[in-house]
Amino acid sequence: KLPRSSRKDWDEINEFFDWRMTKLKRLQEQSFSPAVPHIGLYLHVLFNIDEGKEDTSTETGGVNYVKMMMLNHQIERLMQFQHGKYEITEMPQIQKLLYDDFATQYKMSESQINQLADIVRNTERKK
């Protein structure tokens, strides 16, 4: 259980990671290098463009340039994050916290992870 002083911070962070991640998407669209993008958001958009648009134009039968331009825009946007210089400061407490969390998750079975995902989904739907 979180102390009350940390609860407000937790709630603010949690708003970015709701089920649709609307605030996180908006924040990522406004960010520039150096930043670490949420790769899952980009993959989701790329997947939706690829699956949602035809490869060929229904009018001409040729390449669907709209689809290609949309894919190109997303890939270029993602690539811009490669060119920033990242100043990384070691933070042993955070590194230990992440390491411990990863070690715990590594030991979890797929069914345990799915159960946790279901809990999160149900919690988000109730909001």
VMD Tcl script that builds the backbone (N, CA, C; Angstrom):
set m [mol new atoms 381]
animate dup $m
set s [atomselect $m all]
$s set {name element resname resid chain x y z} {
  {N N LYS 1 A 0.850 -1.189 0.000}
  {CA C LYS 1 A 0.000 0.000 0.000}
  {C C LYS 1 A 0.886 1.240 0.000}
  {N N LEU 2 A 0.485 2.221 -0.805}
  {CA C LEU 2 A 1.267 3.450 -0.925}
  {C C LEU 2 A 0.924 4.438 0.180}
  {N N PRO 3 A 1.929 5.172 0.645}
  {CA C PRO 3 A 1.630 6.257 1.581}
  {C C PRO 3 A 0.801 7.339 0.874}
  {N N ARG 4 A 0.030 8.082 1.628}
  {CA C ARG 4 A -0.816 9.123 1.032}
  {C C ARG 4 A -0.010 10.130 0.226}
  {N N SER 5 A 1.183 10.435 0.688}
  {CA C SER 5 A 2.009 11.421 -0.015}
  {C C SER 5 A 2.388 10.942 -1.412}
  {N N SER 6 A 2.507 9.640 -1.581}
  {CA C SER 6 A 2.880 9.081 -2.888}
  {C C SER 6 A 1.664 8.760 -3.751}
  {N N ARG 7 A 0.508 8.673 -3.141}
  {CA C ARG 7 A -0.700 8.269 -3.872}
  {C C ARG 7 A -1.047 9.247 -4.995}
  {N N LYS 8 A -0.906 10.547 -4.731}
  {CA C LYS 8 A -1.209 11.557 -5.752}
  {C C LYS 8 A -0.275 11.386 -6.950}
  {N N ASP 9 A 1.014 11.200 -6.680}
  {CA C ASP 9 A 1.977 10.981 -7.763}
  {C C ASP 9 A 1.616 9.725 -8.545}
  {N N TRP 10 A 1.259 8.668 -7.840}
  {CA C TRP 10 A 0.893 7.409 -8.489}
  {C C TRP 10 A -0.325 7.604 -9.397}
  {N N ASP 11 A -1.325 8.321 -8.898}
  {CA C ASP 11 A -2.531 8.557 -9.694}
  {C C ASP 11 A -2.221 9.360 -10.953}
  {N N GLU 12 A -1.342 10.351 -10.841}
  {CA C GLU 12 A -0.955 11.151 -12.010}
  {C C GLU 12 A -0.232 10.291 -13.045}
  {N N ILE 13 A 0.671 9.442 -12.599}
  {CA C ILE 13 A 1.393 8.552 -13.520}
  {C C ILE 13 A 0.428 7.552 -14.139}
  {N N ASN 14 A -0.465 7.030 -13.330}
  {CA C ASN 14 A -1.414 6.017 -13.787}
  {C C ASN 14 A -2.331 6.538 -14.894}
  {N N GLU 15 A -2.607 7.850 -14.888}
  {CA C GLU 15 A -3.451 8.440 -15.930}
  {C C GLU 15 A -2.846 8.244 -17.320}
  {N N PHE 16 A -1.528 8.199 -17.416}
  {CA C PHE 16 A -0.870 8.019 -18.709}
  {C C PHE 16 A -0.977 6.575 -19.201}
  {N N PHE 17 A -1.216 5.652 -18.293}
  {CA C PHE 17 A -1.222 4.236 -18.652}
  {C C PHE 17 A -2.598 3.602 -18.505}
  {N N ASP 18 A -3.649 4.392 -18.725}
  {CA C ASP 18 A -4.977 3.791 -18.729}
  {C C ASP 18 A -5.082 2.873 -19.946}
  {N N TRP 19 A -6.202 2.213 -20.108}
  {CA C TRP 19 A -6.309 1.164 -21.121}
  {C C TRP 19 A -6.027 1.682 -22.532}
  {N N ARG 20 A -6.465 2.881 -22.865}
  {CA C ARG 20 A -6.253 3.420 -24.216}
  {C C ARG 20 A -4.998 4.271 -24.330}
  {N N MET 21 A -4.411 4.612 -23.227}
  {CA C MET 21 A -3.174 5.399 -23.167}
  {C C MET 21 A -3.280 6.712 -23.955}
  {N N THR 22 A -4.428 7.344 -23.914}
  {CA C THR 22 A -4.669 8.567 -24.672}
  {C C THR 22 A -3.694 9.669 -24.287}
  {N N LYS 23 A -3.507 9.892 -22.993}
  {CA C LYS 23 A -2.593 10.953 -22.549}
  {C C LYS 23 A -1.149 10.634 -22.914}
  {N N LEU 24 A -0.769 9.374 -22.815}
  {CA C LEU 24 A 0.589 8.978 -23.174}
  {C C LEU 24 A 0.822 9.188 -24.666}
  {N N LYS 25 A -0.162 8.851 -25.492}
  {CA C LYS 25 A -0.040 9.063 -26.940}
  {C C LYS 25 A 0.140 10.545 -27.246}
  {N N ARG 26 A -0.661 11.386 -26.615}
  {CA C ARG 26 A -0.578 12.828 -26.838}
  {C C ARG 26 A 0.786 13.363 -26.394}
  {N N LEU 27 A 1.247 12.914 -25.245}
  {CA C LEU 27 A 2.547 13.345 -24.737}
  {C C LEU 27 A 3.668 12.890 -25.664}
  {N N GLN 28 A 3.587 11.674 -26.158}
  {CA C GLN 28 A 4.623 11.152 -27.050}
  {C C GLN 28 A 4.631 11.907 -28.380}
  {N N GLU 29 A 3.464 12.286 -28.884}
  {CA C GLU 29 A 3.397 13.047 -30.133}
  {C C GLU 29 A 4.082 14.400 -29.988}
  {N N GLN 30 A 4.075 14.959 -28.786}
  {CA C GLN 30 A 4.660 16.273 -28.546}
  {C C GLN 30 A 6.138 16.203 -28.177}
  {N N SER 31 A 6.660 15.026 -27.947}
  {CA C SER 31 A 8.039 14.903 -27.466}
  {C C SER 31 A 9.040 14.859 -28.610}
  {N N PHE 32 A 10.243 15.294 -28.293}
  {CA C PHE 32 A 11.340 15.277 -29.248}
  {C C PHE 32 A 12.558 14.680 -28.572}
  {N N SER 33 A 13.522 14.310 -29.365}
  {CA C SER 33 A 14.746 13.698 -28.874}
  {C C SER 33 A 15.500 14.692 -27.994}
  {N N PRO 34 A 16.150 14.293 -26.946}
  {CA C PRO 34 A 16.283 12.934 -26.451}
  {C C PRO 34 A 15.064 12.514 -25.635}
  {N N ALA 35 A 14.502 11.423 -26.010}
  {CA C ALA 35 A 13.385 10.809 -25.298}
  {C C ALA 35 A 13.365 9.338 -25.685}
  {N N VAL 36 A 12.804 8.540 -24.835}
  {CA C VAL 36 A 12.672 7.114 -25.138}
  {C C VAL 36 A 11.200 6.869 -25.441}
  {N N PRO 37 A 10.880 6.594 -26.705}
  {CA C PRO 37 A 9.475 6.409 -27.062}
  {C C PRO 37 A 8.933 5.086 -26.540}
  {N N HIS 38 A 7.641 5.059 -26.344}
  {CA C HIS 38 A 6.960 3.822 -25.965}
  {C C HIS 38 A 6.758 3.040 -27.260}
  {N N ILE 39 A 7.611 2.063 -27.504}
  {CA C ILE 39 A 7.624 1.348 -28.782}
  {C C ILE 39 A 6.291 0.658 -29.060}
  {N N GLY 40 A 5.613 0.234 -28.008}
  {CA C GLY 40 A 4.322 -0.417 -28.186}
  {C C GLY 40 A 3.297 0.484 -28.853}
  {N N LEU 41 A 3.345 1.786 -28.552}
  {CA C LEU 41 A 2.419 2.715 -29.190}
  {C C LEU 41 A 2.688 2.809 -30.684}
  {N N TYR 42 A 3.964 2.882 -31.053}
  {CA C TYR 42 A 4.309 2.951 -32.475}
  {C C TYR 42 A 3.934 1.657 -33.195}
  {N N LEU 43 A 4.210 0.532 -32.571}
  {CA C LEU 43 A 3.868 -0.746 -33.199}
  {C C LEU 43 A 2.361 -0.877 -33.396}
  {N N HIS 44 A 1.608 -0.394 -32.432}
  {CA C HIS 44 A 0.147 -0.437 -32.530}
  {C C HIS 44 A -0.337 0.393 -33.725}
  {N N VAL 45 A 0.196 1.601 -33.871}
  {CA C VAL 45 A -0.199 2.467 -34.988}
  {C C VAL 45 A 0.210 1.843 -36.314}
  {N N LEU 46 A 1.458 1.349 -36.393}
  {CA C LEU 46 A 1.927 0.727 -37.637}
  {C C LEU 46 A 1.064 -0.485 -38.005}
  {N N PHE 47 A 0.731 -1.291 -37.023}
  {CA C PHE 47 A -0.118 -2.462 -37.263}
  {C C PHE 47 A -1.485 -2.038 -37.793}
  {N N ASN 48 A -2.080 -1.018 -37.152}
  {CA C ASN 48 A -3.407 -0.569 -37.577}
  {C C ASN 48 A -3.388 -0.004 -38.995}
  {N N ILE 49 A -2.345 0.741 -39.338}
  {CA C ILE 49 A -2.237 1.263 -40.703}
  {C C ILE 49 A -2.106 0.105 -41.682}
  {N N ASP 50 A -1.228 -0.833 -41.365}
  {CA C ASP 50 A -0.978 -1.950 -42.275}
  {C C ASP 50 A -2.219 -2.816 -42.466}
  {N N GLU 51 A -2.915 -3.099 -41.386}
  {CA C GLU 51 A -4.092 -3.964 -41.471}
  {C C GLU 51 A -5.335 -3.217 -41.950}
  {N N GLY 52 A -5.390 -1.917 -41.684}
  {CA C GLY 52 A -6.601 -1.154 -41.981}
  {C C GLY 52 A -6.667 -0.559 -43.369}
  {N N LYS 53 A -5.570 -0.546 -44.077}
  {CA C LYS 53 A -5.533 0.054 -45.419}
  {C C LYS 53 A -5.119 -1.004 -46.430}
  {N N GLU 54 A -5.707 -0.927 -47.599}
  {CA C GLU 54 A -5.355 -1.858 -48.675}
  {C C GLU 54 A -3.963 -1.536 -49.211}
  {N N ASP 55 A -3.244 -2.561 -49.662}
  {CA C ASP 55 A -1.916 -2.359 -50.246}
  {C C ASP 55 A -1.985 -1.688 -51.611}
  {N N THR 56 A -3.083 -1.915 -52.307}
  {CA C THR 56 A -3.234 -1.323 -53.638}
  {C C THR 56 A -4.433 -0.388 -53.645}
  {N N SER 57 A -4.353 0.620 -54.485}
  {CA C SER 57 A -5.420 1.602 -54.608}
  {C C SER 57 A -6.608 0.980 -55.330}
  {N N THR 58 A -7.805 1.207 -54.806}
  {CA C THR 58 A -9.003 0.671 -55.456}
  {C C THR 58 A -9.309 1.427 -56.740}
  {N N GLU 59 A -8.833 2.676 -56.834}
  {CA C GLU 59 A -9.102 3.486 -58.027}
  {C C GLU 59 A -8.188 3.111 -59.190}
  {N N THR 60 A -6.888 2.994 -58.901}
  {CA C THR 60 A -5.914 2.789 -59.982}
  {C C THR 60 A -5.384 1.370 -60.057}
  {N N GLY 61 A -5.526 0.625 -58.986}
  {CA C GLY 61 A -4.963 -0.718 -58.954}
  {C C GLY 61 A -3.476 -0.717 -58.650}
  {N N GLY 62 A -2.894 0.467 -58.500}
  {CA C GLY 62 A -1.467 0.592 -58.188}
  {C C GLY 62 A -1.233 0.675 -56.694}
  {N N VAL 63 A -0.045 1.097 -56.334}
  {CA C VAL 63 A 0.349 1.209 -54.927}
  {C C VAL 63 A -0.552 2.214 -54.213}
  {N N ASN 64 A -0.941 1.889 -53.010}
  {CA C ASN 64 A -1.743 2.791 -52.186}
  {C C ASN 64 A -0.788 3.790 -51.531}
  {N N TYR 65 A -0.624 4.944 -52.171}
  {CA C TYR 65 A 0.330 5.941 -51.691}
  {C C TYR 65 A -0.064 6.527 -50.342}
  {N N VAL 66 A -1.344 6.625 -50.082}
  {CA C VAL 66 A -1.788 7.146 -48.785}
  {C C VAL 66 A -1.279 6.240 -47.669}
  {N N LYS 67 A -1.445 4.938 -47.846}
  {CA C LYS 67 A -0.965 3.980 -46.844}
  {C C LYS 67 A 0.547 4.090 -46.685}
  {N N MET 68 A 1.262 4.146 -47.802}
  {CA C MET 68 A 2.724 4.216 -47.750}
  {C C MET 68 A 3.195 5.496 -47.063}
  {N N MET 69 A 2.506 6.612 -47.314}
  {CA C MET 69 A 2.874 7.882 -46.681}
  {C C MET 69 A 2.599 7.836 -45.176}
  {N N MET 70 A 1.502 7.215 -44.795}
  {CA C MET 70 A 1.190 7.092 -43.367}
  {C C MET 70 A 2.247 6.240 -42.660}
  {N N LEU 71 A 2.621 5.124 -43.271}
  {CA C LEU 71 A 3.667 4.269 -42.696}
  {C C LEU 71 A 4.987 5.023 -42.625}
  {N N ASN 72 A 5.321 5.730 -43.700}
  {CA C ASN 72 A 6.563 6.496 -43.748}
  {C C ASN 72 A 6.612 7.549 -42.641}
  {N N HIS 73 A 5.505 8.243 -42.442}
  {CA C HIS 73 A 5.458 9.280 -41.407}
  {C C HIS 73 A 5.743 8.687 -40.025}
  {N N GLN 74 A 5.114 7.570 -39.713}
  {CA C GLN 74 A 5.314 6.946 -38.403}
  {C C GLN 74 A 6.751 6.450 -38.225}
  {N N ILE 75 A 7.309 5.860 -39.268}
  {CA C ILE 75 A 8.681 5.339 -39.181}
  {C C ILE 75 A 9.677 6.480 -39.038}
  {N N GLU 76 A 9.490 7.568 -39.796}
  {CA C GLU 76 A 10.386 8.724 -39.664}
  {C C GLU 76 A 10.275 9.337 -38.278}
  {N N ARG 77 A 9.061 9.413 -37.764}
  {CA C ARG 77 A 8.847 9.968 -36.419}
  {C C ARG 77 A 9.599 9.123 -35.385}
  {N N LEU 78 A 9.533 7.827 -35.525}
  {CA C LEU 78 A 10.231 6.935 -34.604}
  {C C LEU 78 A 11.744 7.069 -34.745}
  {N N MET 79 A 12.214 7.197 -35.977}
  {CA C MET 79 A 13.657 7.278 -36.221}
  {C C MET 79 A 14.278 8.559 -35.670}
  {N N GLN 80 A 13.488 9.610 -35.510}
  {CA C GLN 80 A 14.051 10.858 -34.995}
  {C C GLN 80 A 14.585 10.696 -33.568}
  {N N PHE 81 A 14.074 9.710 -32.857}
  {CA C PHE 81 A 14.539 9.480 -31.493}
  {C C PHE 81 A 15.936 8.869 -31.461}
  {N N GLN 82 A 16.407 8.336 -32.582}
  {CA C GLN 82 A 17.730 7.715 -32.638}
  {C C GLN 82 A 18.859 8.732 -32.546}
  {N N HIS 83 A 18.595 9.957 -32.931}
  {CA C HIS 83 A 19.671 10.916 -33.140}
  {C C HIS 83 A 19.942 11.834 -31.956}
  {N N GLY 84 A 19.210 11.689 -30.891}
  {CA C GLY 84 A 19.439 12.537 -29.729}
  {C C GLY 84 A 20.547 11.987 -28.855}
  {N N LYS 85 A 21.220 12.886 -28.165}
  {CA C LYS 85 A 22.251 12.472 -27.218}
  {C C LYS 85 A 21.573 12.305 -25.853}
  {N N TYR 86 A 21.754 11.158 -25.277}
  {CA C TYR 86 A 21.105 10.843 -24.016}
  {C C TYR 86 A 22.100 10.958 -22.871}
  {N N GLU 87 A 21.791 11.819 -21.927}
  {CA C GLU 87 A 22.589 11.967 -20.712}
  {C C GLU 87 A 21.957 11.054 -19.662}
  {N N ILE 88 A 22.602 9.951 -19.378}
  {CA C ILE 88 A 22.023 8.977 -18.455}
  {C C ILE 88 A 22.806 8.977 -17.148}
  {N N THR 89 A 22.094 9.216 -16.072}
  {CA C THR 89 A 22.682 9.215 -14.741}
  {C C THR 89 A 22.285 7.919 -14.047}
  {N N GLU 90 A 23.262 7.242 -13.478}
  {CA C GLU 90 A 22.957 6.008 -12.748}
  {C C GLU 90 A 22.127 6.320 -11.518}
  {N N MET 91 A 21.119 5.513 -11.308}
  {CA C MET 91 A 20.264 5.643 -10.130}
  {C C MET 91 A 20.118 4.251 -9.531}
  {N N PRO 92 A 21.028 3.880 -8.629}
  {CA C PRO 92 A 21.057 2.514 -8.098}
  {C C PRO 92 A 19.731 2.038 -7.501}
  {N N GLN 93 A 19.008 2.919 -6.822}
  {CA C GLN 93 A 17.746 2.500 -6.207}
  {C C GLN 93 A 16.724 2.092 -7.271}
  {N N ILE 94 A 16.652 2.876 -8.333}
  {CA C ILE 94 A 15.703 2.558 -9.403}
  {C C ILE 94 A 16.154 1.314 -10.152}
  {N N GLN 95 A 17.454 1.197 -10.390}
  {CA C GLN 95 A 17.971 0.019 -11.074}
  {C C GLN 95 A 17.669 -1.249 -10.279}
  {N N LYS 96 A 17.831 -1.187 -8.965}
  {CA C LYS 96 A 17.541 -2.346 -8.125}
  {C C LYS 96 A 16.050 -2.675 -8.165}
  {N N LEU 97 A 15.225 -1.647 -8.086}
  {CA C LEU 97 A 13.778 -1.848 -8.142}
  {C C LEU 97 A 13.383 -2.531 -9.450}
  {N N LEU 98 A 13.909 -2.043 -10.571}
  {CA C LEU 98 A 13.599 -2.642 -11.870}
  {C C LEU 98 A 14.135 -4.068 -11.964}
  {N N TYR 99 A 15.354 -4.269 -11.509}
  {CA C TYR 99 A 15.951 -5.604 -11.559}
  {C C TYR 99 A 15.110 -6.596 -10.754}
  {N N ASP 100 A 14.722 -6.202 -9.546}
  {CA C ASP 100 A 13.907 -7.083 -8.704}
  {C C ASP 100 A 12.564 -7.394 -9.366}
  {N N ASP 101 A 11.955 -6.364 -9.964}
  {CA C ASP 101 A 10.669 -6.561 -10.630}
  {C C ASP 101 A 10.816 -7.491 -11.834}
  {N N PHE 102 A 11.857 -7.281 -12.633}
  {CA C PHE 102 A 12.093 -8.154 -13.788}
  {C C PHE 102 A 12.360 -9.593 -13.339}
  {N N ALA 103 A 13.110 -9.752 -12.249}
  {CA C ALA 103 A 13.405 -11.096 -11.746}
  {C C ALA 103 A 12.119 -11.799 -11.312}
  {N N THR 104 A 11.214 -11.058 -10.680}
  {CA C THR 104 A 9.931 -11.624 -10.267}
  {C C THR 104 A 9.102 -12.027 -11.482}
  {N N GLN 105 A 9.044 -11.144 -12.476}
  {CA C GLN 105 A 8.256 -11.433 -13.677}
  {C C GLN 105 A 8.838 -12.603 -14.460}
  {N N TYR 106 A 10.144 -12.732 -14.451}
  {CA C TYR 106 A 10.802 -13.813 -15.180}
  {C C TYR 106 A 10.346 -15.175 -14.658}
  {N N LYS 107 A 10.073 -15.243 -13.358}
  {CA C LYS 107 A 9.672 -16.502 -12.730}
  {C C LYS 107 A 8.183 -16.806 -12.921}
  {N N MET 108 A 7.424 -15.838 -13.429}
  {CA C MET 108 A 5.980 -16.023 -13.568}
  {C C MET 108 A 5.651 -16.857 -14.800}
  {N N SER 109 A 4.608 -17.655 -14.658}
  {CA C SER 109 A 4.141 -18.448 -15.803}
  {C C SER 109 A 3.258 -17.566 -16.691}
  {N N GLU 110 A 3.003 -18.048 -17.886}
  {CA C GLU 110 A 2.154 -17.292 -18.813}
  {C C GLU 110 A 0.747 -17.123 -18.245}
  {N N SER 111 A 0.242 -18.149 -17.580}
  {CA C SER 111 A -1.114 -18.050 -17.017}
  {C C SER 111 A -1.162 -17.016 -15.887}
  {N N GLN 112 A -0.103 -16.915 -15.085}
  {CA C GLN 112 A -0.061 -15.896 -14.032}
  {C C GLN 112 A -0.056 -14.489 -14.635}
  {N N ILE 113 A 0.701 -14.313 -15.700}
  {CA C ILE 113 A 0.751 -13.009 -16.367}
  {C C ILE 113 A -0.615 -12.675 -16.960}
  {N N ASN 114 A -1.269 -13.661 -17.555}
  {CA C ASN 114 A -2.605 -13.438 -18.116}
  {C C ASN 114 A -3.614 -13.083 -17.032}
  {N N GLN 115 A -3.499 -13.709 -15.861}
  {CA C GLN 115 A -4.393 -13.384 -14.754}
  {C C GLN 115 A -4.204 -11.933 -14.322}
  {N N LEU 116 A -2.950 -11.495 -14.239}
  {CA C LEU 116 A -2.682 -10.100 -13.878}
  {C C LEU 116 A -3.231 -9.149 -14.938}
  {N N ALA 117 A -3.062 -9.501 -16.203}
  {CA C ALA 117 A -3.583 -8.665 -17.289}
  {C C ALA 117 A -5.104 -8.555 -17.197}
  {N N ASP 118 A -5.769 -9.651 -16.868}
  {CA C ASP 118 A -7.224 -9.628 -16.715}
  {C C ASP 118 A -7.637 -8.714 -15.568}
  {N N ILE 119 A -6.901 -8.756 -14.475}
  {CA C ILE 119 A -7.196 -7.885 -13.330}
  {C C ILE 119 A -7.076 -6.424 -13.744}
  {N N VAL 120 A -6.006 -6.088 -14.455}
  {CA C VAL 120 A -5.803 -4.706 -14.900}
  {C C VAL 120 A -6.925 -4.293 -15.847}
  {N N ARG 121 A -7.259 -5.142 -16.809}
  {CA C ARG 121 A -8.334 -4.837 -17.766}
  {C C ARG 121 A -9.649 -4.574 -17.036}
  {N N ASN 122 A -9.987 -5.440 -16.105}
  {CA C ASN 122 A -11.243 -5.282 -15.368}
  {C C ASN 122 A -11.242 -4.020 -14.524}
  {N N THR 123 A -10.111 -3.697 -13.931}
  {CA C THR 123 A -9.992 -2.475 -13.135}
  {C C THR 123 A -10.192 -1.254 -14.019}
  {N N GLU 124 A -9.580 -1.255 -15.203}
  {CA C GLU 124 A -9.694 -0.123 -16.121}
  {C C GLU 124 A -11.119 0.034 -16.638}
  {N N ARG 125 A -11.791 -1.055 -16.889}
  {CA C ARG 125 A -13.164 -0.991 -17.402}
  {C C ARG 125 A -14.124 -0.412 -16.376}
  {N N LYS 126 A -13.835 -0.614 -15.096}
  {CA C LYS 126 A -14.708 -0.121 -14.031}
  {C C LYS 126 A -14.585 1.385 -13.844}
  {N N LYS 127 A -13.522 1.982 -14.363}
  {CA C LYS 127 A -13.308 3.428 -14.163}
  {C C LYS 127 A -14.289 4.257 -14.941}
}
mol reanalyze $m
mol bondsrecalc $m
mol representation Tube
mol addrep $m
